[in-house]
Amino acid sequence: MQRGNDKISTYQVGVLVYLTILGVGILTLPASMAKEVENDGWILSIIAGIICIGIVYIMCKVGEKFPQNGLVGTLKLLFGNILGIILAIPVFLYFLLFAALETRIFGETAKIFLLNRTPLEMIMIPLIILSVILARLGIEPIVRFFEAVTPVIAFVLVILFLIGLVGSDFSNLKPILSHDLLSFVKGIKSAMFAYAGFEALLIIFPFIKEPNKAFKASFVAMLLLIVAYVITIIECYATFGSKLTQRFMYPTMSMIKASDVPGAFIERVEGILEALWVLFVYTTIVSLLYSLSVVGKDILGHIEAKHILIIFLPFIYLGSLVGDSIIDMMKYGDLLTNTLGIYTIFILPVLIFIVSRFKKVGGGK
């Protein structure tokens, strides 16, 4: 059971969803969308965002029906104790491996842009430790931290979007809708996983003060993310064109570097994005680790969530060491999303939603 003060408001739910999703992907998103449908990448991102909102709706409806059970408790209620735990284990593995993946990509990227002489391990270890420290404190301290940094993030994002307009040529966005429906269908999976992170909603319902308002907050957060992603993609295409954007590993960073701001008093404007990006990654990993700890506690039983993180911290670190390069990690990420990701984000919520419609059970208020 959660402590009485471990309850978060509707606004905090929205903040949590927003900052969990907004992670490492924003640097690579324009390139991945351009590879799928070239100039129509921003349209693909909108379609994927709308589909993800539909999945969020399903998650919230399940959470409203079983507000005190949590994910594992709901699975046990619907499928029995043994099968419920079996169905929950892939979710636990997903959060663990996702956190490890984000840590490694952060380390590799930070080594390229910020700390090129620092050993990779010395970049990742402090991030893991700092993330575990905050995640162990519980949901309320986490969202309070997220709330504290939100105004800074919002202000800096607006500044960066304005900087991105410098040197943009919006004729580079033409032609629009030049791809057939099949191309969009093939690219939708890649676009949807740019929004990965909202699956934390499966975990946090027992800690929400007003579960019936969770979808409203999540909906607003998702809309803001769609807007942020679309602006980022459009500005990259307007600066480089979709063909050239595909050739960059981090087109968002390259776009900011290419923006020559008249009268700018900061020599390296991209340093602002680098600092903000570190914060994005940190909030994402903290949320993933907290979700991991809650699911692990409910699976193992009789172990506090904060102890789960200490037990599995070495596995997170070892998982982050898999692969020799960032290219290997990208392939590892594709494998993760195509297996455990699809299961956690799509298959399991839909399964719970359907079964709960047929079974006459409820989690109480």
BADRENTOR-903431 format. One record per residue: residue in one letter; x, y, z of N, C-alpha, C, O, CB in turn. Coordinates in steps of 0.1 Angstrom, whole numbers, plus 5000, padded with zeros to 4 digits. Last residue first. Glycine has a CB too. Example, Ala and Ser with C-alpha at 12.3 -4.5 7.8 and 13.67 -1.06 7.14 Angstrom:
BEGIN
s512849785071513749895071512950005079513450115080514149945057 a513249435078512349555078513249675078514249675085511349555090 
This chain:
BEGIN
k487250214948487650354947488650384957489150494958486450444948 g487649894931487249984942487750124940488550144931487649924955 g488249734909489249754920488849834931489649854940490449814913 g486049474898486449614899487449624910487449544920485249694901 v484549244875485349274887485649424886485549484876486649184887 k483249054855482549144865483349164877483049124888481149084868 k484849054824484849004838484149104847484349224846486248974843 f484749204801483949074802483849024816482848964820484548974793 r486349414805485049444800484049324802482849334803485049484785 s488749304811488049374822486549404818485749424826488749504826 v489549214786489149114796488349184807487449124812490449054802 i490149464773489149374768488649274779487449254780489649294756 f492149574790490949654787489749554783488649564787491149754777 i494149384789493549414802492149484799491149454806494449504810 l494749404761494349274767493549304780492449244782495549184769 v495649664759494449624752493849494757492649484759494749614737 p497949654776496849744779495549704772494449704778497149884776 l499449444761498949424775497849524778496849474784500149444784 i499949564735499249434737498649424751497449394752500249314734 f501249824739500049804731499249674735498149684739500349794716 i503349844757502649964753501349934746500350014748503550044743 t504349584761503949674772503049784768502149824775505249724778 y504649474735503849404745503349504756502249504759504749294751 i506349654722504949634717504049564727502949604728505049544704 g508549624740507949744738506449734733505549794739508749834729 l509449354737508849394750508149534749507149554756509949404760 t509749394706509349284714508649334727507449334727510549194717 n510449634694509749534686509249414694508449334689510549494674 t512049754713510749814710509849714702508649714704510849944702 l514349584713513549604725512149654722511149604727514249704735 l515249624687514849494691513949504704512949424705516049404694 d515849894687514849844678514349714682513149684682515349834664 g517949884706516749964709515549914700514449904705516950104708 y519849744692519349694705518049754708517049694713520349704716 k520349934673519749804669519149734681518149674680520849724662 m521450134689520250164682519550034677518350024677520550254669 m523650004698522650034708521350074701520250044706523050154717 d525249994675524749864681523549894691522649814691525949794689 i525650264673524950194663524350064668523250024665525850174650 i527250314695525950364695525050304684523850294686525850524694 s529050014702528950144697527450194698526650114701529450164682 d529049754712530349824711530249974707531150044709531249754701 g526849594736527149664723528449744724528849794734526049754719 v526049674770525949584758526149654745525749774744524449514758 l526049834791527349814785527249724773528249694766528249744795 s523549844802524049964795525349944788525750024779524150084804 g523449604816522649624804523149744796523049734783521249634807 l525049684838525549584828524749584815525349564805525449434835 y523249864850524649904845525149804835525649854825525549914857 i521149704856520949824847522249864842522349894830520249934856 f522349524873521849474860521549594850521749574838520549394862 p522949684895524049624887523549574874524349584864524649514895 l520249744904521149844899522249794891522549844880521649934910 f518649564917518749554902519649654896519849664884517449554896 i518849634944519049494940519449484925520349414921517849404943 i518149894944519449864948519849724943520949694939519549864963 l515449874935516449944927517849914931518749904922516150094928 i514249734956514349674943515349744934516149674927512949684936 h514149914977515149814977515349744964516349684961514849714988 k511950074971513250134970514450034971515550064966513450234982 a509849894974510149934961511549994960512349974951509150044956 e510449634998510049764995510549804981511549754976510649865005 i509049314996510249384994509849534991509049554981511149324984 h506649164996507349175008508749245007509549235016507549045014 g506949084961506249094973507149104985508249044985505348964975 l507649054934508348974944507648974957507648874964509749034946 i505749214921506049084916506648994927506148884930506949084904 d505749454934504549384934504649244929503949154932503549454925 k508449534930507949514944506649424944506549334952507649644951 g508549564902509349464909508849434923508849314927510749504910 v506749784899506449654893507249544900506649434903506749654878 v508349974913506949944917506549804912505949724919505950054913 s510749984899510749944914509349904918509149814926511250064922 l509950064873510649934876510549894890510249774893512149944872 s509050324879508150224874508650074876507949984880507850244859 y511550434887510450424896509450324892508950244900509750564898 l512950404862513350334874512350324885512150224891514650404880 l511450584846511550444843511950354855511450244857512550424831 s511850824860510450774858510550624855509750544860509750844848 v514650844856514050844869512650784869512350694877513950984875 i514850864828515350744835514850734849514550624854516950754835 t513551114823513050994817513550864825512750774828513450984803 t515051294837513751274841513151144835512351084842512851394837 y517551264822517451234837516051204841515751114848518051354845 v516851354797517251214799517151174814516651064817518751194794 f516351624802515351534796515651384799514751314803515251554781 l518851714811517651714820516551624815515951554823517151854822 v520251684788520651614800519551604810519351494816521951684806 w518951884772518851744769519251654781518651544783519651704757 l519852114783518452084785518251934782517451864789517552164775 a522452114775522152114790520752074792520451994801522352254795 e522152114747522852004754522551994769522251884774524352014752 l520852354743520152234740520852114747520152024752520052204725 i522952524750521752534758520952404756520352344765520852654753 g524952464732525152424746523952434754523752354764526252514752 e524252584708523852444710524052394724523552284728524552354700 v525452824710524052814713523552674715522652654724523152884702 r528252934718527852794715526352784719526052744730528652684721 e528253204726529053164715528553024710528453004697530453154718 i525753434733526253304736526953244724526353224714525053204741 f524653654723525753674733526253544738527153544746525153754744 a523853734689523853634700524953664710526153674705523853494695 g523653894667523753954679523753864691523553914703522754064681 p521753654649522353784649522453844663521453844670521553874640 v522553314649521653414655522353554656523353564662521253374670 d522553074628523453194631522553304636521953374628524253234618 s522252744631521452864633522352984637522952984648520352854643 a523652514633523652584620522952714620523052794611523052494609 k523152424658524552464655524552554642525252644641525452344653 i520552344655520852454664522252514661522452634662520652404679 m520952134637520152244633520452364642520552474637518652214634 s522351944651523052014640522252134635522852234631523051904628 m520451874670521651944675522352014663522852124664522651844681 t518751744652518251864661519451944666519352064665517351814672 p520151534641519851654633519351774641519551884637518751614623 y522251324647521551414657521151534649521751644652522451444669 m523151204624522751114635521951194645520951144651523951054642 f522151294591522651334604522251234615521051184615522151474608 r520851214569522251174570522851214583524051174587523051244559 q518251314569518451164571519951124574520151024580517951094559 t518651574562518351544576518651394579519051364590516951584579 l518951564534520151584542519851554557520851504563520551734541 k516151514528517251424523518551434532519051334536517551454508 s514751724539514551594545515651494540516051404548513251534541 g516452034547515751944537515751804543516651764550516351944523 f517652194566518452104558517752034546518451994537519051994567 t515552364575516952404576517852324566518652384558517552394590 a513152234573513252364567514752414566515052494558512452464575 y513752004588513551994573513652134566514252134555512151934570 c513952124613515052054608514952044592515852064585515151914614 e511352234616512452324616513752254610514552314603512752374630 i509752004616509652104605510852194604511252224593508352184608 i510651874639510851804626510751914615511551914606509751704624 t509952064659511352014658511551954644512551994637511751914668 i507152074656508052194654509452154651510152214642507952294666 v506551814662506251864649507051984646507652004635504751894648 y507351794689507951704679507751764665508651764657507351564680 a505651984701507052004702507751914692508751964685507551954716 v503051884695503452014690504952024690505552074680502752124699 i503251634709503051634694503451774688504151774678501551614691 l503451744735504551664729504451664714505451674707504551524735 l500951854738502151944739503351874733504151934726502451984753 l499351624737499251734727500451824726500951854716497951814730 m500251494760500451434747500351534736501151534726499551314744 a499251664780500751634779501051584765502051624759501151544790 v496551644775497151774773498651754772499351814763496951864785 f496251374782495851424769496551554766497051574755494351434768 s496851364809497751294799497451344785498351354777497451144800 a494751514819496051564821497051494811497851564805496551534835 k492551344811492651484808494051544808494451614799491651564817 f493251104824493251114810493351254805494051284795492051044804 a492851164851494251134846494251144831495251194826494650994851 k490451194864490951314857492351284850492951374844491051434866 n490050974878489050994867489551114859488951144848487751024873 p491850974900492150894888491250924876491650904864491950744892 e492951194919491751184912491951104899492151164888491251334908 k495551124930494451174938493051154932492051114938494651314942 i497450844923496750964917495550994926494750914929496350934902 f498550604929499150724936498550854931498950964934500650724933 p497550394914497250394929497750524936497350544948497950274935 f498550474888497150504892496950494907496150574912496250414885 i501150414878500950524888499550544893499350634902501550644883 i501450214859501950194872501450294882501250254894503450204872 l500550294835500050164839500450144854499750064861500750054831 l501950524830500550534835500050404840499150404849499650594823 a504150454817504250474832502950484838502750464850505150594835 e503650464790503350344797503550344812503050254819504150224791 f504750694781503450704787502950584793501950584801502450754776 g507050604769507150664782505850674789505750674801507850794781 a507250674734507350584745507650644758508450744759508550474741 y507150834712506250874723506350774735505550784744504850894719 a508550704694509050834698508350884710508850974717509050934686 f506950494687507950474698508750594702509450594712508850364695 m505550594665504850574678505850564690505650604701503950454678 a507450584644506950714649506350704663506450784671505950774639 s507750304641508850384645508450524650509050564660509750404633 k505050254633505650194645506850274650506950294662506050044642 i504650394609503950434620504550374633504450444644502450384619 g505850314585506550404594505950434607506550494616506850534587 k503950164572505250104575505950184585506750134593506050084562 v501950354568501650234577502950174581503150134593500750134569 f503150534550502850574564502550464573502950464585501550664563 s503350364528504550414534504350464548505150454557505150534526 l500650314523501450204527502750254534503250194544501850114515 l499750564512499250514525500150404531500350404543497850464525 d502550734496501250664496500950614511501750624520501250544487 h503751064497503950924499502550854500501550924504504750894511 s503551334496504051274484504151124485504651054476505351334480 l502651534513501751424510502151354497501351324489500351464509 i504451804499503751754510502751644505502251644494502951864518 p507751854484506251844483505751774496506351704503505951754471 k508452114508507652064497508451954490509651944491507452174486 l510152214527509052114532508252054520507551964522508152184541 n511652404516512252274517511252164522511552044521513452274527 s510352634520510152574507510752434507510352354499510752664496 f511252734544510152644545509752594531508852504530508952714551 d514252764556513652784543512452684542512652574539514652774531 s515852914584514952814579514352864565514052974563513752794589 g517353104596517953034585517052924579517452854570519252974589 v515753064626516753144619517353054608517852944610517953194629 l514252884639513552954628514653034620514453064608512553054633 g515652804661515552714650514952774637515152734626514752594653 i515153004679516453004673516452914660517052944650517552944683 l512552924686512753054680514153054673514253114661512653174690 f513152684699512352684688512452814679512452814667510852664692 l514752784720515352704710514552694698515052694687515552564716 i512752924735513952994729514552914718514952974708514953024741 v511052714742510552824733511652894727511652934715509652914742 l512852574758512352514746511752614736512052614724511152414749 v513152744780514352714771513852654758514452684747515352624778 f510552744791511152864786512252834776512352904766511752944798 a510252464797509352534788509952664782509852684770507952564795 i512352424816512252354803511452424793511752434781511752214806 v511552604836512852624829512852554816513252614806513952574838 p509052484844509152624838510452654831510452714820508952724849 t510052214852509152234841509152384835509252394823507752204845 v511452184876512252214864511352244851511852284841513052094860 a509452144895510352254897511152284884511452404881511352214908 e508051914886507352044886508352164887508152264880506452054898 f510151724891509651754877508951884876509151964866508751634872 f510151744919511351784911510951814897511351914891512351664912 r507551644923507951774928509151834921509251944917508151774943 v507751384913506951484906507151624911507051724903505451454907 i509551284933509851274919509051384911509651464904509551144912 p508151304957509351384955509751384940510351484935510551324963 e506051124950505751264953507051344951506951454945505251274967 i507150864945506450934935506251084937506451164928505050874932 g510350804961508950784959508350884949509050974944508250804972 l513050784964512350874973510850854972510150894981512751014971 r514250634944514050564957513150654966512550594976515350534963 a514650824924513650724922513250654935512150624937514050624911 l516950964933515651034933514450934932513450944938515551124921 i518850754932518650834945517250904945516550894954519750944946 v518850674906518350584916518050664929517050634936519450474919 s519950904894518650864890518050774901516850784905518550794877 l522550894905521651014907520250974904519251024911522151134899 i523450644894523350674908522450784912521550774921524750694914 i523350694866522550584872522350614887521250594892523250454870 l525150914864523750924859522850814866521750854871523650914844 p527550794873526950904880525450924877524650954885527651034878 i527850594851527650554865527050674874526150644881529050514871 m528250724826526950654829526750624844525650634849526950524822 i530750834827529650924824528350854828527450924834529550944808 m532450634833532450744842531350844839531050934847533750814842 e532150474810531650424823531450544833530550544841532550314829 l533450624791532050604790531450564803530350614807531650494779 p535950854801535550714798534050704799533350764807536150624808 t536251174785535851094797535450954794534750934784534651174804 r536651314763537851254769537551174781538451114787538951354772 n534251434756534851334747536151264752536551164747535251414734 l531751544767532851484775533651384767533751264770532251414788 l529951654747530251714760531551674766532451754770529151704770 f529451504723529251654724529851724736530151834735527751674724 i530251234727530451304714530451454716531351524711529351264704 k529451174753530851164749531251234736532351284735531251014748 a526751204751527551304760528951294756529651394757527251274775 t526250974736525951114730526751214738527351314732524451144731 e526950764753527550784740527450924734528350974728526950674730 g525250824775526650814776527350834763528350914762527150684782 f522650804763523150924770524650934770525251034767522550944784 i522750534756522650634745523050774751523750854744521250644740 r522850424782523950404772523950504761524950564758523950264766 t520450504793521650534800522850524790523650614789521950444812 e518550384776518650534777519950584783520550684779517450584785 l519150114782519350174768519450324769520350374762518150134759 a518350094809519750064805520050124791521150184789520049914805 a515650154806516450244814517950224811518750324810516250214829 f514949934791514750064786515550164793516150254787513250104787 l515449724808516249734796516049874790517049924784515849624786 l513449784829514949764832515749784820516749864820515149624837 f511049784815511549904822513049904825513749994824510749924835 y511049514805511049634796511549754803512349834797509549654791 l510949364828512149354819512249474810513349534807512149224812 f508349434836509549464845510849464837511649554838509649354856 v506949324815506849474818508049514826508749614824505549514824 p507449054817507949124806507949274807508749344802507149094793 i506049014843507449004842508049074829509049144831507848854842 a503249004840503949134845505449124843506049234842503549154860 l502548754833502248864824502948994827503149074819500748884823 i503248624856503948584844503748704833504648734826503348454838 i501448734874502848754876503648734863504448804859503448674887 g499048624863499248764865500648804866501148904860498448814877 l499448344866499448404853499548554853500248614844498148364846 i499348344895500448294888500548354874501548414870500348144887 n496848474903498148514908499248474899500148554896498348454922 g494448574877494948484887496348524891497048584883494848344883 f493548764859494148634853494548534864494948424860495248674844 l492548984873491848934861492348804856491548724851492249034850 l494149004896492649004897492048954885491048874886492149154900 k496649024885496348904893494848894895494248784895496948924907 l496449264871496749134863496349014872495748924867498149134859 t496149434892495049424882495249294874494249224872495049544873 g498649414905497349374912496249354902495449264904497049484922 v500249514885500349374889499149324896498649214894501649354897 l499249784883499349694872499349554876498549474871500549724864 g496949884910498249884903498249784891497249704890499349864912 n494649904926495349774924496749784918497549694920494449684915 q493150124928493950094939494849964937495649924946493150074951 p491650154904492550264908493450224919494550284921491750374912 f490350014881491149944891492150044898493350024897491949824886 k489150194865488350084869489050014881488449954890488149984858 e491150374859489950424866489150314872488550324882489050504856 g492950204844493350264857492150314865492150304878494350374855 v491350164821491750054830492150104844491650044854492849974823 k491350434812490050364815490350244824489550214833489350324802 c494050474808493450544818492050484822491650494833493150694813 m494550294787495350274799494550354811494450294822496750334798 i492950414767492650274772493350254785492750194794493250174761 y494250654764492850654768492450514774491850504784491850684756 v496650574754496650644767495250634773495050614785497150784766 i495850494729496350394738496350444752496050374762497750344734 g495050744718494050634720494550534729493750484737493850574706 i497550864718496550924727495450814729494850804740495951054721 c498750714698499250694712498250754722498050704733500650764714 i497350814676497250674680497650654694496950584701498050584670 i498451074677496951054679496650914683495850884691496251094666 g501151034672500751094684499251064687498851044699501051234684 a501050934646501450844656501050894670500650824679503050834656 i500151164633499351044632499750954644498850894651499450974619 i502351334638501051374643500151244643499451224653500351474633 s504351194624504551214639503151254645502851214656505551324642 l503551214598503651084604503651094619503051014626504851004599 i503951494594502551434594502551304601501551264608502051424579 w506651504595505851574606504451524606503851524617505951724603 g507451354573507751304586506951374597506551304607509151324589 d507151424546505951394554506151344568505251304574505051304546 n509651424535509051554539507851534547507351634554508751634527 e510251084543510851214539510151334544509951354556510951214524 v509350864556508450924546508951064542508151144537507050944552 e511650744569510350674567509550734556509150664546509550664580 k513650924572513950794566512650714562512650634553514850714575 a512351124586512651144572513051014565512751004553513851244572 m512151004611510951034604511251054589510451014581510251154610 s514850994618514150874617512850894610512450804602513850814631 a515451274618516151184609515351054607515151004596517551144614 p513851374639513751424625514351334615513751314604514351564624 l514851224663513451204657513351254642512851184634512551274665 t517151264676517251174664515951174657515851124645517651044668 l516551424698517751454690517751384677518251434667518951424698 i514351314710514151434703515351474695515151554685513851544714 g515151074724514651064711514551194703514551194691513351004711 v515851104751516851104741516351124727517051164718517750984742 g512751254760514051204764515051214753515151314746513951064769 l509651284769510651374763512051344767512551394777510351524766 i508351104786508451084772509551164765510251104757507051114765 t508551224811508951084809509151054795510150984791507950984815 l507451474808508951464810509451324810510651304808509251524824 y504651404804505451484795506951464796507651444786505151634797 v503951254827503851194814504751274804505451214796502351194809 l504451454847505151324848505151264834506151214829504551234858 v502651654840504051684841504851554840505851544833504451764853 g500151514844500551564831502051594830502651564820499751684828 v500351464872500251354862500651394848501451324842498851294862 q500251724881501451644883501551524874502551484869501751604897 y497551784877498651854870499951784870500651774860498751994876 t496351604895496151594881497151664873497651604863494751644877 s498751514921497651584916497451564901498351494894497751734918 i499551214940499951324931498651384924497651314922500951274920 k500551084971499451104961499851224953500351324958498151124968 d501750994995502250954982501150964971500850874964502950814982 n500751035020501251155013501851124999502351214993502251215022 g500050775028498950875025499450995018498651055010498450915038 r501850525009501650605021500650715017500450745006503050665026 q500450234993501150354993500950435006499850425012500850444981 m500949885000500050005000500950135000501950135006499050005012 
